[in-house]
């Protein structure tokens, strides 16, 4: 059986890691404005053409009202557009616009560049081991979810 102290240390480490990665990946005011959630939303909409507000809310783990406010910001930034369903006007589809696709690509490049600087300080074997352990953890969590 795994020691509970190890689990607490692991969870604390994961929280700190996530927080530091988010902070280090966004070094300029422009990058801080382009949040991880915005990137996630744009990537989801690129992959899932014509998604609804409810589908995006579910993916981002947001309430529909929070998602609506978030979507409004993306529309104002000209990253996405709302399109009413042809058969049921109550349904609104979200479509990523060219500007949103460009922004998503720029965000990913900036993030990868920033992370490359950070992770270049870690020996390659340690990175490989880190990836191996994370992959095992992800697989275990996915199996448990089924």
N, C-alpha and C positions, 0 to 999 in steps of 0.2 A: 504494500500500500504506500502511496506517495505521501510524504510528510506535508502536513497542511502549511507549515512555515514556508516550504519551498514554493507552494502554490501562491501564497500571499506575496512572496518576493517576486515571483514570475509576473503576477498581475500588476504589481507596482512598477516593475521594469518595463512591461509592455505599455503602460500608461505614459510613463516618462518618455519612452522611445517615440511613441506616437506624437506627443506634444513637441518634443525637440525636432522631429522630422518636419512637422507642420511649420514650426517657427523658422527653421533653417532653410526650408525650401522656398520661403517667401521673404526675400531680403529687401525688396523695394516696396514703396507704397502701392505701386501698380500691381505687384504680385500679391500683396496682402488683400487687395480688392478682388482679385480673381481667386476665389476660395476653392478648396478641395471639393466642396459640395457642388460648386458650379461646374468644375471639371467633370465630376461624376455624372451630373445631369446631362451635360452636353455629350459625353461619351455614350450614355444610355440612349439618348435621342438619336444619335448617329447610327447606333446599332439597331435600335427598335423604331423604325420609321413610323410616324403617325401614331405615337403613343398617346394615351389619355392622361389627364391630370391625375386620376386615381392610380394609374400604373406607375407614373413617375413618383408619386407620393409613397407608394408601397416600396418601390426600389430604394428610395432615399430614407425610408423609415420616418416619414413626416406625416403629420395629420393633414387632411385635405385643406384645411384653412391655412396652415403654415406653408404648404406646398403652393397654394394659390398666391400668397404674398411673394414667395421665392420666385415663382414663375413670372410674376409681374415685373420683378427686377430684371430678369433675363430678357423679357420682351422690351423693356425700356432701353436695355443695352444693345438691342437689335441683334441678339444672339439666336432667338427663337421667335416663332410666330404661332398664334392660335388660329386654328381653322375649324369652323363648325362642320360637323358631320352632315353629309348630304341627305341622309335618311332620317336622322334624329338630331334636330338643332340643339337639343340639350347636351349632346356629347361634343366636347371640344378636344380636338387632336392638337398635339404639339409637334411642330416641325422645326428642326434645326436649320438655321439660315447659313448662308456662305460665311458671313461674319463670325457666327458661332463656331463653325468648323475651323476657321483660321485661328480664332482665339484658343480653341481646344488644342490645336497643334502647337501653338506658341507656348501655352501653359505646360504641356508635356515636355517640350524641349528644355524649357527653363528649369523645370523640376528635375529632369534627368541630369542636366548640367550641374545643378547645385548638389544633387546627391552624389554625383561622380566625384566632386571635390571632397565631399565628406568621407565617402567610403574608400577613396584611394589611400586613406591613412591606415586602413585595415589590411593585414596580409591576406592574400588571395585564398589560402587554405582556410583561414578563419571565416571568410565570406562564404565559401563553399559549404562549410559546416553549418553556418547560420541558416543558409538556404535549405540545407538538408533537414535540419530540425524544424524549421517553419513549415516545410512541405509535409512532414510527418504529422505535425500538429493540425494542419488544415485538413489532411486526409482523415484523421481521427474525429475531428469535429463534424466533417461532412457525413461520415458513417453514422455517427450518433444522431444526427438530424434526420436520418431516414427512418 
